[in-house]
Amino acid sequence: MRCPFCGHDEDKVIDSRPSEEGSAIRRRRECIACSARFTTYEKVENLPLLVVKKDGSREPFLREKLISGLIKSCEKRPVSTAQIETLVDSIEKDVQNSLKREVTSREIGEMVMERLKELDEVAYVRFASVYRQFKDVNSFLAELNRMLSRQP
């Protein structure tokens, strides 16, 4: 950190404490060269995550939108809200950890289907029918057959 008084780039941290309800750290520093004291703040950089839709448009990643779609898929199924939250947490974590600022709706959809298949097969088929836009019964049946052929 460069000293705001003399411009020297070496200092020592005298005190650190949480600030702004834990979302930042306030550090009291002392310049090695001139002994002047100054305060710095460190915050986590929240990069906005954009979802690239099929039509090329972009919109912010909304966790609530993902939860809403999953609730519809899991309606009247033995899937708890906590399980849905855990699934969404997992997807959100994977997307954030990818360090990409843009993710396609296709990538998110595939992540949902992969995890939903393990959680509840009926909810998976419901989600897949909307996500993959099944046009008729044959495409629906083809997905069911793919699913059945993968089971041991």
PyRosetta script that sets phi, psi and omega in degrees:
from pyrosetta import init, pose_from_sequence

init()
pose = pose_from_sequence("MRCPFCGHDEDKVIDSRPSEEGSAIRRRRECIACSARFTTYEKVENLPLLVVKKDGSREPFLREKLISGLIKSCEKRPVSTAQIETLVDSIEKDVQNSLKREVTSREIGEMVMERLKELDEVAYVRFASVYRQFKDVNSFLAELNRMLSRQP")
pose.set_psi(1, 130.9)
pose.set_omega(1, -178.9)
pose.set_phi(2, -83.0)
pose.set_psi(2, 133.2)
pose.set_omega(2, 180.0)
pose.set_phi(3, -66.4)
pose.set_psi(3, 128.3)
pose.set_omega(3, -180.0)
pose.set_phi(4, -71.6)
pose.set_psi(4, -11.0)
pose.set_omega(4, -177.1)
pose.set_phi(5, -96.6)
pose.set_psi(5, -47.7)
pose.set_omega(5, -176.7)
pose.set_phi(6, -115.5)
pose.set_psi(6, -12.2)
pose.set_omega(6, 178.2)
pose.set_phi(7, 87.0)
pose.set_psi(7, -2.8)
pose.set_omega(7, 178.8)
pose.set_phi(8, -64.2)
pose.set_psi(8, 143.9)
pose.set_omega(8, -173.9)
pose.set_phi(9, -103.8)
pose.set_psi(9, 18.9)
pose.set_omega(9, 174.7)
pose.set_phi(10, -120.5)
pose.set_psi(10, 134.2)
pose.set_omega(10, 177.3)
pose.set_phi(11, -148.2)
pose.set_psi(11, 173.6)
pose.set_omega(11, 174.6)
pose.set_phi(12, -127.8)
pose.set_psi(12, 146.4)
pose.set_omega(12, 179.5)
pose.set_phi(13, -85.0)
pose.set_psi(13, 125.0)
pose.set_omega(13, -179.3)
pose.set_phi(14, -93.3)
pose.set_psi(14, -38.2)
pose.set_omega(14, -175.6)
pose.set_phi(15, -151.7)
pose.set_psi(15, 140.5)
pose.set_omega(15, 174.6)
pose.set_phi(16, -130.4)
pose.set_psi(16, 138.0)
pose.set_omega(16, 175.3)
pose.set_phi(17, -155.5)
pose.set_psi(17, 152.7)
pose.set_omega(17, 178.1)
pose.set_phi(18, -63.9)
pose.set_psi(18, 148.9)
pose.set_omega(18, 179.0)
pose.set_phi(19, -139.7)
pose.set_psi(19, 163.5)
pose.set_omega(19, 177.5)
pose.set_phi(20, 50.3)
pose.set_psi(20, 52.2)
pose.set_omega(20, 177.3)
pose.set_phi(21, 57.2)
pose.set_psi(21, 35.7)
pose.set_omega(21, 175.6)
pose.set_phi(22, 87.5)
pose.set_psi(22, -0.5)
pose.set_omega(22, -178.6)
pose.set_phi(23, -88.5)
pose.set_psi(23, -4.6)
pose.set_omega(23, 179.4)
pose.set_phi(24, -146.5)
pose.set_psi(24, 163.3)
pose.set_omega(24, 174.7)
pose.set_phi(25, -120.2)
pose.set_psi(25, 127.7)
pose.set_omega(25, 177.7)
pose.set_phi(26, -94.7)
pose.set_psi(26, 126.6)
pose.set_omega(26, 179.4)
pose.set_phi(27, -121.1)
pose.set_psi(27, 130.5)
pose.set_omega(27, 174.6)
pose.set_phi(28, -96.5)
pose.set_psi(28, 125.9)
pose.set_omega(28, -174.8)
pose.set_phi(29, -122.5)
pose.set_psi(29, 156.9)
pose.set_omega(29, 176.3)
pose.set_phi(30, -130.6)
pose.set_psi(30, 129.1)
pose.set_omega(30, 179.9)
pose.set_phi(31, -69.6)
pose.set_psi(31, 135.4)
pose.set_omega(31, 179.0)
pose.set_phi(32, -68.8)
pose.set_psi(32, -35.4)
pose.set_omega(32, -174.8)
pose.set_phi(33, -79.4)
pose.set_psi(33, -50.5)
pose.set_omega(33, -172.9)
pose.set_phi(34, -109.8)
pose.set_psi(34, -2.7)
pose.set_omega(34, -179.8)
pose.set_phi(35, 64.0)
pose.set_psi(35, 12.3)
pose.set_omega(35, 176.6)
pose.set_phi(36, -71.5)
pose.set_psi(36, 148.7)
pose.set_omega(36, 179.7)
pose.set_phi(37, -110.1)
pose.set_psi(37, 142.7)
pose.set_omega(37, 178.3)
pose.set_phi(38, -149.7)
pose.set_psi(38, 163.9)
pose.set_omega(38, -176.2)
pose.set_phi(39, -113.5)
pose.set_psi(39, 139.1)
pose.set_omega(39, 173.8)
pose.set_phi(40, -126.8)
pose.set_psi(40, 158.8)
pose.set_omega(40, 176.8)
pose.set_phi(41, -125.9)
pose.set_psi(41, 138.2)
pose.set_omega(41, 175.8)
pose.set_phi(42, -115.7)
pose.set_psi(42, 131.4)
pose.set_omega(42, 177.3)
pose.set_phi(43, -129.4)
pose.set_psi(43, 151.0)
pose.set_omega(43, 174.0)
pose.set_phi(44, -72.5)
pose.set_psi(44, 133.1)
pose.set_omega(44, 179.1)
pose.set_phi(45, -84.2)
pose.set_psi(45, 114.6)
pose.set_omega(45, 178.3)
pose.set_phi(46, -95.7)
pose.set_psi(46, 105.6)
pose.set_omega(46, 179.1)
pose.set_phi(47, -84.2)
pose.set_psi(47, 131.6)
pose.set_omega(47, 178.5)
pose.set_phi(48, -67.0)
pose.set_psi(48, 137.0)
pose.set_omega(48, 179.6)
pose.set_phi(49, -104.0)
pose.set_psi(49, 125.4)
pose.set_omega(49, -179.6)
pose.set_phi(50, -108.6)
pose.set_psi(50, 143.3)
pose.set_omega(50, 176.2)
pose.set_phi(51, -103.2)
pose.set_psi(51, 125.6)
pose.set_omega(51, 177.6)
pose.set_phi(52, -91.9)
pose.set_psi(52, 115.2)
pose.set_omega(52, -176.8)
pose.set_phi(53, -78.6)
pose.set_psi(53, 170.8)
pose.set_omega(53, -179.3)
pose.set_phi(54, -59.3)
pose.set_psi(54, -34.2)
pose.set_omega(54, -178.6)
pose.set_phi(55, -82.8)
pose.set_psi(55, 2.2)
pose.set_omega(55, 178.8)
pose.set_phi(56, 93.0)
pose.set_psi(56, -9.6)
pose.set_omega(56, 178.6)
pose.set_phi(57, -72.5)
pose.set_psi(57, 159.2)
pose.set_omega(57, -178.8)
pose.set_phi(58, -122.9)
pose.set_psi(58, 142.1)
pose.set_omega(58, 176.0)
pose.set_phi(59, -144.7)
pose.set_psi(59, 156.9)
pose.set_omega(59, 179.9)
pose.set_phi(60, -64.2)
pose.set_psi(60, 147.5)
pose.set_omega(60, 175.5)
pose.set_phi(61, -68.9)
pose.set_psi(61, 122.6)
pose.set_omega(61, 179.6)
pose.set_phi(62, -118.8)
pose.set_psi(62, 110.4)
pose.set_omega(62, 178.6)
pose.set_phi(63, -57.0)
pose.set_psi(63, -38.6)
pose.set_omega(63, -178.8)
pose.set_phi(64, -61.6)
pose.set_psi(64, -35.8)
pose.set_omega(64, 179.5)
pose.set_phi(65, -66.6)
pose.set_psi(65, -39.7)
pose.set_omega(65, 178.3)
pose.set_phi(66, -66.8)
pose.set_psi(66, -44.0)
pose.set_omega(66, 178.2)
pose.set_phi(67, -61.5)
pose.set_psi(67, -42.9)
pose.set_omega(67, -179.9)
pose.set_phi(68, -59.2)
pose.set_psi(68, -45.4)
pose.set_omega(68, 178.5)
pose.set_phi(69, -64.0)
pose.set_psi(69, -38.3)
pose.set_omega(69, 179.7)
pose.set_phi(70, -70.6)
pose.set_psi(70, -37.2)
pose.set_omega(70, 178.0)
pose.set_phi(71, -61.9)
pose.set_psi(71, -40.9)
pose.set_omega(71, 177.8)
pose.set_phi(72, -63.2)
pose.set_psi(72, -41.9)
pose.set_omega(72, -179.8)
pose.set_phi(73, -67.6)
pose.set_psi(73, -31.8)
pose.set_omega(73, -175.3)
pose.set_phi(74, -97.3)
pose.set_psi(74, 8.5)
pose.set_omega(74, -179.2)
pose.set_phi(75, -58.8)
pose.set_psi(75, 132.2)
pose.set_omega(75, -179.9)
pose.set_phi(76, 61.2)
pose.set_psi(76, 28.3)
pose.set_omega(76, 176.9)
pose.set_phi(77, -118.3)
pose.set_psi(77, 157.4)
pose.set_omega(77, -178.8)
pose.set_phi(78, -79.0)
pose.set_psi(78, 53.9)
pose.set_omega(78, 179.7)
pose.set_phi(79, -118.1)
pose.set_psi(79, 121.7)
pose.set_omega(79, -177.3)
pose.set_phi(80, -81.6)
pose.set_psi(80, 161.9)
pose.set_omega(80, 176.0)
pose.set_phi(81, -61.7)
pose.set_psi(81, -36.7)
pose.set_omega(81, 178.7)
pose.set_phi(82, -62.1)
pose.set_psi(82, -39.0)
pose.set_omega(82, 178.5)
pose.set_phi(83, -66.5)
pose.set_psi(83, -38.7)
pose.set_omega(83, 177.8)
pose.set_phi(84, -65.0)
pose.set_psi(84, -44.5)
pose.set_omega(84, 177.8)
pose.set_phi(85, -58.9)
pose.set_psi(85, -43.4)
pose.set_omega(85, 179.7)
pose.set_phi(86, -62.9)
pose.set_psi(86, -43.0)
pose.set_omega(86, 178.6)
pose.set_phi(87, -61.1)
pose.set_psi(87, -46.2)
pose.set_omega(87, -179.9)
pose.set_phi(88, -66.5)
pose.set_psi(88, -40.1)
pose.set_omega(88, 176.5)
pose.set_phi(89, -57.1)
pose.set_psi(89, -43.9)
pose.set_omega(89, -179.2)
pose.set_phi(90, -62.1)
pose.set_psi(90, -44.7)
pose.set_omega(90, -179.9)
pose.set_phi(91, -66.5)
pose.set_psi(91, -45.4)
pose.set_omega(91, -179.0)
pose.set_phi(92, -61.5)
pose.set_psi(92, -41.1)
pose.set_omega(92, 178.5)
pose.set_phi(93, -62.9)
pose.set_psi(93, -45.5)
pose.set_omega(93, 179.8)
pose.set_phi(94, -61.9)
pose.set_psi(94, -42.0)
pose.set_omega(94, -179.4)
pose.set_phi(95, -66.8)
pose.set_psi(95, -44.0)
pose.set_omega(95, 179.2)
pose.set_phi(96, -65.3)
pose.set_psi(96, -39.5)
pose.set_omega(96, -178.9)
pose.set_phi(97, -71.7)
pose.set_psi(97, -16.9)
pose.set_omega(97, 178.7)
pose.set_phi(98, -70.9)
pose.set_psi(98, -14.9)
pose.set_omega(98, 179.5)
pose.set_phi(99, 63.4)
pose.set_psi(99, 14.1)
pose.set_omega(99, 175.4)
pose.set_phi(100, -88.6)
pose.set_psi(100, 143.0)
pose.set_omega(100, 179.1)
pose.set_phi(101, -89.4)
pose.set_psi(101, -13.8)
pose.set_omega(101, 177.1)
pose.set_phi(102, -132.8)
pose.set_psi(102, 138.7)
pose.set_omega(102, 177.9)
pose.set_phi(103, -134.5)
pose.set_psi(103, 142.3)
pose.set_omega(103, -178.7)
pose.set_phi(104, -79.9)
pose.set_psi(104, 152.3)
pose.set_omega(104, 177.2)
pose.set_phi(105, -63.2)
pose.set_psi(105, -28.5)
pose.set_omega(105, 177.2)
pose.set_phi(106, -63.5)
pose.set_psi(106, -44.3)
pose.set_omega(106, 179.3)
pose.set_phi(107, -61.7)
pose.set_psi(107, -43.2)
pose.set_omega(107, 179.3)
pose.set_phi(108, -64.8)
pose.set_psi(108, -44.5)
pose.set_omega(108, 179.3)
pose.set_phi(109, -59.4)
pose.set_psi(109, -40.9)
pose.set_omega(109, 179.1)
pose.set_phi(110, -67.2)
pose.set_psi(110, -38.4)
pose.set_omega(110, 177.1)
pose.set_phi(111, -63.2)
pose.set_psi(111, -41.9)
pose.set_omega(111, 179.6)
pose.set_phi(112, -62.7)
pose.set_psi(112, -47.9)
pose.set_omega(112, -176.7)
pose.set_phi(113, -63.7)
pose.set_psi(113, -40.4)
pose.set_omega(113, 179.8)
pose.set_phi(114, -60.0)
pose.set_psi(114, -44.9)
pose.set_omega(114, -178.0)
pose.set_phi(115, -77.5)
pose.set_psi(115, -35.5)
pose.set_omega(115, -178.1)
pose.set_phi(116, -68.4)
pose.set_psi(116, -32.6)
pose.set_omega(116, 178.7)
pose.set_phi(117, -61.1)
pose.set_psi(117, -37.7)
pose.set_omega(117, 178.9)
pose.set_phi(118, -73.8)
pose.set_psi(118, -30.2)
pose.set_omega(118, -175.8)
pose.set_phi(119, -80.3)
pose.set_psi(119, -49.6)
pose.set_omega(119, -178.5)
pose.set_phi(120, -160.1)
pose.set_psi(120, 118.0)
pose.set_omega(120, -175.0)
pose.set_phi(121, -66.6)
pose.set_psi(121, -35.9)
pose.set_omega(121, 179.5)
pose.set_phi(122, -67.9)
pose.set_psi(122, -43.2)
pose.set_omega(122, 177.2)
pose.set_phi(123, -62.2)
pose.set_psi(123, -37.0)
pose.set_omega(123, 177.2)
pose.set_phi(124, -60.3)
pose.set_psi(124, -47.6)
pose.set_omega(124, -178.8)
pose.set_phi(125, -64.5)
pose.set_psi(125, -39.8)
pose.set_omega(125, 177.2)
pose.set_phi(126, -61.0)
pose.set_psi(126, -47.4)
pose.set_omega(126, 180.0)
pose.set_phi(127, -63.4)
pose.set_psi(127, -44.7)
pose.set_omega(127, -179.2)
pose.set_phi(128, -61.4)
pose.set_psi(128, -36.4)
pose.set_omega(128, -178.2)
pose.set_phi(129, -64.2)
pose.set_psi(129, -34.5)
pose.set_omega(129, 177.8)
pose.set_phi(130, -82.4)
pose.set_psi(130, -47.1)
pose.set_omega(130, -176.1)
pose.set_phi(131, -62.7)
pose.set_psi(131, -45.4)
pose.set_omega(131, -178.5)
pose.set_phi(132, -88.4)
pose.set_psi(132, 0.4)
pose.set_omega(132, 176.5)
pose.set_phi(133, 51.0)
pose.set_psi(133, 60.2)
pose.set_omega(133, 178.0)
pose.set_phi(134, -57.8)
pose.set_psi(134, 130.3)
pose.set_omega(134, -176.4)
pose.set_phi(135, -88.1)
pose.set_psi(135, -29.7)
pose.set_omega(135, -177.5)
pose.set_phi(136, -154.0)
pose.set_psi(136, -177.4)
pose.set_omega(136, -177.8)
pose.set_phi(137, -64.2)
pose.set_psi(137, -34.6)
pose.set_omega(137, -178.1)
pose.set_phi(138, -63.3)
pose.set_psi(138, -40.5)
pose.set_omega(138, 178.9)
pose.set_phi(139, -69.2)
pose.set_psi(139, -34.1)
pose.set_omega(139, 176.1)
pose.set_phi(140, -64.2)
pose.set_psi(140, -46.3)
pose.set_omega(140, -180.0)
pose.set_phi(141, -64.7)
pose.set_psi(141, -37.7)
pose.set_omega(141, 178.8)
pose.set_phi(142, -61.8)
pose.set_psi(142, -40.9)
pose.set_omega(142, 178.3)
pose.set_phi(143, -66.0)
pose.set_psi(143, -41.5)
pose.set_omega(143, 177.8)
pose.set_phi(144, -62.4)
pose.set_psi(144, -42.6)
pose.set_omega(144, 178.6)
pose.set_phi(145, -63.1)
pose.set_psi(145, -40.0)
pose.set_omega(145, 176.9)
pose.set_phi(146, -60.5)
pose.set_psi(146, -43.5)
pose.set_omega(146, -178.5)
pose.set_phi(147, -65.1)
pose.set_psi(147, -43.5)
pose.set_omega(147, -179.2)
pose.set_phi(148, -68.6)
pose.set_psi(148, -33.3)
pose.set_omega(148, -178.7)
pose.set_phi(149, -71.9)
pose.set_psi(149, -21.8)
pose.set_omega(149, 179.4)
pose.set_phi(150, -84.4)
pose.set_psi(150, -14.7)
pose.set_omega(150, -178.8)
pose.set_phi(151, -77.0)
pose.set_psi(151, 145.6)
pose.set_omega(151, -178.7)
pose.set_phi(152, -70.7)
pose.dump_pdb("model.pdb")
